Amino acid sequence: MKDFETLLKGSAAAHGHLCPGQVVGVRMAMLGCRLIDLDAPSRHDQIKKLIIYVELDRCTADAVAHVTGVKLGRRSLKFVDYGIMAATFVNLETHKAYRVVSTEEARDLAPVYAPEVTGKCPQQLLAYRRMPDSVLFRVQQVEMQIQDFDMPGPTRYKAVCSRCGQVIRDCREVQKEGLILCKPCAHGAYFSNAREVTWSDMSWAPE
């Protein structure tokens, strides 16, 4: 794995700016990969062994993804919407799994580790570089039961919504009152008042 400063510089560039969450995310990814014995996670032979569950859709998640090479489209990056600055690293070959959680105490201790710096953000940027892993994180060894339809690879199963006709992939359908339904039809959607439209350049194609 590349050194911390190189990974942080690349992560900040990919994310769009340098922030304390980037420092935490890079260090979280480095620690998580060490714990599951992957020293080059983005390399082709290792990326196939790795799944990471991130629990917060903020800066830290981008840093974890950058360092490790996991992606939603590869199904090696999973988002669990807990609102917690944490990630679980899984080695699919050895079944080792560790959840790394950013501590809230680290925020309070930033003045202790970077007393010469003023301003919350600059102080955290330096302090989070200096803190030992044991201060910045809590680590839990966990067990993971990953279903076949959540694994990377081609779609293994499809269903069709009885109400709207939409194809549903990877066992995300819902059985309700004897019907197979997509989640929007079963539980309601994040959007409302959906209606089909046409647009002026609808016949456009790249070639």
Contacts in CASP RR format, 6 or more apart in sequence:
PFRMAT RR
TARGET T0000
AUTHOR 0000-0000-0000
METHOD contacts of the structure
MODEL  1
MKDFETLLKGSAAAHGHLCPGQVVGVRMAMLGCRLIDLDAPSRHDQIKKL
IIYVELDRCTADAVAHVTGVKLGRRSLKFVDYGIMAATFVNLETHKAYRV
VSTEEARDLAPVYAPEVTGKCPQQLLAYRRMPDSVLFRVQQVEMQIQDFD
MPGPTRYKAVCSRCGQVIRDCREVQKEGLILCKPCAHGAYFSNAREVTWS
DMSWAPE
1 7 0 8 1.000
1 30 0 8 1.000
1 33 0 8 1.000
1 39 0 8 1.000
1 40 0 8 1.000
1 41 0 8 1.000
1 67 0 8 1.000
4 26 0 8 1.000
4 27 0 8 1.000
4 30 0 8 1.000
4 129 0 8 1.000
7 26 0 8 1.000
7 29 0 8 1.000
7 30 0 8 1.000
7 66 0 8 1.000
7 67 0 8 1.000
8 18 0 8 1.000
8 22 0 8 1.000
8 23 0 8 1.000
8 26 0 8 1.000
10 66 0 8 1.000
11 22 0 8 1.000
11 25 0 8 1.000
11 26 0 8 1.000
11 62 0 8 1.000
11 63 0 8 1.000
11 66 0 8 1.000
11 67 0 8 1.000
12 18 0 8 1.000
12 19 0 8 1.000
12 22 0 8 1.000
14 62 0 8 1.000
14 66 0 8 1.000
15 22 0 8 1.000
15 59 0 8 1.000
15 62 0 8 1.000
15 63 0 8 1.000
15 66 0 8 1.000
18 125 0 8 1.000
19 59 0 8 1.000
19 121 0 8 1.000
19 125 0 8 1.000
20 59 0 8 1.000
20 121 0 8 1.000
20 124 0 8 1.000
20 125 0 8 1.000
20 128 0 8 1.000
21 58 0 8 1.000
21 59 0 8 1.000
21 60 0 8 1.000
21 63 0 8 1.000
21 85 0 8 1.000
21 128 0 8 1.000
22 59 0 8 1.000
22 60 0 8 1.000
22 62 0 8 1.000
22 63 0 8 1.000
23 63 0 8 1.000
23 124 0 8 1.000
23 125 0 8 1.000
23 128 0 8 1.000
23 129 0 8 1.000
24 60 0 8 1.000
24 63 0 8 1.000
24 85 0 8 1.000
24 102 0 8 1.000
24 106 0 8 1.000
24 128 0 8 1.000
24 136 0 8 1.000
25 59 0 8 1.000
25 60 0 8 1.000
25 63 0 8 1.000
25 64 0 8 1.000
25 67 0 8 1.000
25 87 0 8 1.000
25 102 0 8 1.000
26 63 0 8 1.000
26 66 0 8 1.000
26 67 0 8 1.000
27 128 0 8 1.000
27 133 0 8 1.000
27 136 0 8 1.000
27 137 0 8 1.000
28 60 0 8 1.000
28 63 0 8 1.000
28 64 0 8 1.000
28 87 0 8 1.000
28 100 0 8 1.000
28 102 0 8 1.000
28 137 0 8 1.000
29 41 0 8 1.000
29 63 0 8 1.000
29 64 0 8 1.000
29 66 0 8 1.000
29 67 0 8 1.000
29 68 0 8 1.000
29 87 0 8 1.000
30 67 0 8 1.000
31 100 0 8 1.000
31 133 0 8 1.000
31 137 0 8 1.000
31 139 0 8 1.000
32 87 0 8 1.000
32 89 0 8 1.000
32 98 0 8 1.000
32 100 0 8 1.000
33 39 0 8 1.000
33 41 0 8 1.000
33 50 0 8 1.000
33 67 0 8 1.000
33 68 0 8 1.000
33 89 0 8 1.000
35 89 0 8 1.000
35 96 0 8 1.000
35 98 0 8 1.000
35 100 0 8 1.000
35 139 0 8 1.000
36 50 0 8 1.000
36 89 0 8 1.000
36 90 0 8 1.000
36 91 0 8 1.000
36 94 0 8 1.000
36 96 0 8 1.000
36 97 0 8 1.000
36 98 0 8 1.000
37 91 0 8 1.000
37 94 0 8 1.000
37 96 0 8 1.000
38 46 0 8 1.000
38 49 0 8 1.000
38 50 0 8 1.000
38 91 0 8 1.000
39 46 0 8 1.000
40 46 0 8 1.000
41 47 0 8 1.000
41 50 0 8 1.000
41 67 0 8 1.000
41 68 0 8 1.000
41 69 0 8 1.000
41 70 0 8 1.000
42 67 0 8 1.000
42 68 0 8 1.000
42 69 0 8 1.000
47 68 0 8 1.000
47 69 0 8 1.000
47 70 0 8 1.000
47 74 0 8 1.000
47 76 0 8 1.000
48 92 0 8 1.000
48 152 0 8 1.000
49 91 0 8 1.000
49 92 0 8 1.000
49 93 0 8 1.000
50 68 0 8 1.000
50 70 0 8 1.000
50 76 0 8 1.000
50 89 0 8 1.000
50 90 0 8 1.000
50 91 0 8 1.000
50 92 0 8 1.000
51 70 0 8 1.000
51 75 0 8 1.000
51 76 0 8 1.000
51 77 0 8 1.000
51 78 0 8 1.000
51 90 0 8 1.000
51 92 0 8 1.000
51 146 0 8 1.000
51 152 0 8 1.000
52 64 0 8 1.000
52 65 0 8 1.000
52 68 0 8 1.000
52 70 0 8 1.000
52 76 0 8 1.000
52 77 0 8 1.000
52 78 0 8 1.000
52 87 0 8 1.000
52 88 0 8 1.000
52 89 0 8 1.000
52 90 0 8 1.000
53 78 0 8 1.000
53 79 0 8 1.000
53 80 0 8 1.000
53 87 0 8 1.000
53 88 0 8 1.000
53 90 0 8 1.000
54 60 0 8 1.000
54 61 0 8 1.000
54 64 0 8 1.000
54 65 0 8 1.000
54 77 0 8 1.000
54 78 0 8 1.000
54 79 0 8 1.000
54 80 0 8 1.000
54 86 0 8 1.000
54 87 0 8 1.000
55 80 0 8 1.000
55 81 0 8 1.000
55 82 0 8 1.000
55 83 0 8 1.000
55 84 0 8 1.000
55 85 0 8 1.000
55 86 0 8 1.000
55 87 0 8 1.000
55 88 0 8 1.000
56 82 0 8 1.000
56 83 0 8 1.000
56 84 0 8 1.000
56 85 0 8 1.000
56 86 0 8 1.000
57 79 0 8 1.000
57 81 0 8 1.000
58 85 0 8 1.000
60 85 0 8 1.000
60 87 0 8 1.000
60 102 0 8 1.000
61 79 0 8 1.000
61 87 0 8 1.000
64 70 0 8 1.000
64 87 0 8 1.000
65 71 0 8 1.000
65 77 0 8 1.000
69 76 0 8 1.000
70 76 0 8 1.000
70 77 0 8 1.000
71 77 0 8 1.000
72 79 0 8 1.000
74 152 0 8 1.000
75 150 0 8 1.000
75 151 0 8 1.000
75 152 0 8 1.000
75 153 0 8 1.000
76 152 0 8 1.000
78 150 0 8 1.000
84 101 0 8 1.000
85 101 0 8 1.000
85 102 0 8 1.000
86 99 0 8 1.000
86 100 0 8 1.000
86 101 0 8 1.000
86 102 0 8 1.000
87 99 0 8 1.000
87 100 0 8 1.000
88 97 0 8 1.000
88 98 0 8 1.000
88 99 0 8 1.000
88 100 0 8 1.000
88 142 0 8 1.000
88 144 0 8 1.000
89 97 0 8 1.000
89 98 0 8 1.000
89 99 0 8 1.000
89 100 0 8 1.000
90 96 0 8 1.000
90 97 0 8 1.000
90 144 0 8 1.000
90 146 0 8 1.000
91 97 0 8 1.000
92 146 0 8 1.000
92 151 0 8 1.000
95 144 0 8 1.000
97 141 0 8 1.000
97 142 0 8 1.000
97 143 0 8 1.000
97 144 0 8 1.000
98 139 0 8 1.000
98 140 0 8 1.000
98 141 0 8 1.000
98 142 0 8 1.000
99 139 0 8 1.000
99 140 0 8 1.000
99 141 0 8 1.000
99 142 0 8 1.000
100 137 0 8 1.000
100 138 0 8 1.000
100 139 0 8 1.000
101 137 0 8 1.000
101 138 0 8 1.000
101 139 0 8 1.000
101 140 0 8 1.000
102 136 0 8 1.000
102 137 0 8 1.000
103 135 0 8 1.000
103 136 0 8 1.000
103 137 0 8 1.000
103 138 0 8 1.000
105 135 0 8 1.000
106 127 0 8 1.000
106 128 0 8 1.000
106 131 0 8 1.000
106 135 0 8 1.000
106 136 0 8 1.000
107 124 0 8 1.000
109 127 0 8 1.000
109 131 0 8 1.000
109 135 0 8 1.000
110 120 0 8 1.000
110 123 0 8 1.000
110 124 0 8 1.000
110 127 0 8 1.000
110 128 0 8 1.000
111 123 0 8 1.000
111 127 0 8 1.000
112 127 0 8 1.000
113 126 0 8 1.000
113 127 0 8 1.000
113 130 0 8 1.000
113 131 0 8 1.000
113 135 0 8 1.000
114 123 0 8 1.000
114 124 0 8 1.000
114 126 0 8 1.000
114 127 0 8 1.000
114 130 0 8 1.000
117 123 0 8 1.000
117 126 0 8 1.000
117 127 0 8 1.000
128 136 0 8 1.000
147 171 0 8 1.000
148 156 0 8 1.000
149 156 0 8 1.000
149 157 0 8 1.000
149 170 0 8 1.000
149 171 0 8 1.000
150 170 0 8 1.000
155 169 0 8 1.000
155 170 0 8 1.000
156 170 0 8 1.000
157 169 0 8 1.000
157 170 0 8 1.000
157 171 0 8 1.000
158 167 0 8 1.000
158 168 0 8 1.000
158 169 0 8 1.000
159 167 0 8 1.000
159 168 0 8 1.000
159 171 0 8 1.000
159 173 0 8 1.000
159 180 0 8 1.000
160 166 0 8 1.000
160 167 0 8 1.000
160 168 0 8 1.000
160 180 0 8 1.000
161 167 0 8 1.000
161 168 0 8 1.000
161 173 0 8 1.000
161 180 0 8 1.000
161 181 0 8 1.000
161 182 0 8 1.000
161 185 0 8 1.000
162 179 0 8 1.000
162 180 0 8 1.000
162 181 0 8 1.000
163 179 0 8 1.000
163 181 0 8 1.000
163 182 0 8 1.000
163 185 0 8 1.000
164 182 0 8 1.000
164 184 0 8 1.000
164 185 0 8 1.000
166 182 0 8 1.000
168 180 0 8 1.000
168 182 0 8 1.000
172 182 0 8 1.000
172 183 0 8 1.000
173 180 0 8 1.000
173 181 0 8 1.000
173 182 0 8 1.000
174 180 0 8 1.000
174 181 0 8 1.000
174 182 0 8 1.000
174 183 0 8 1.000
174 186 0 8 1.000
174 187 0 8 1.000
175 181 0 8 1.000
176 186 0 8 1.000
183 189 0 8 1.000
END
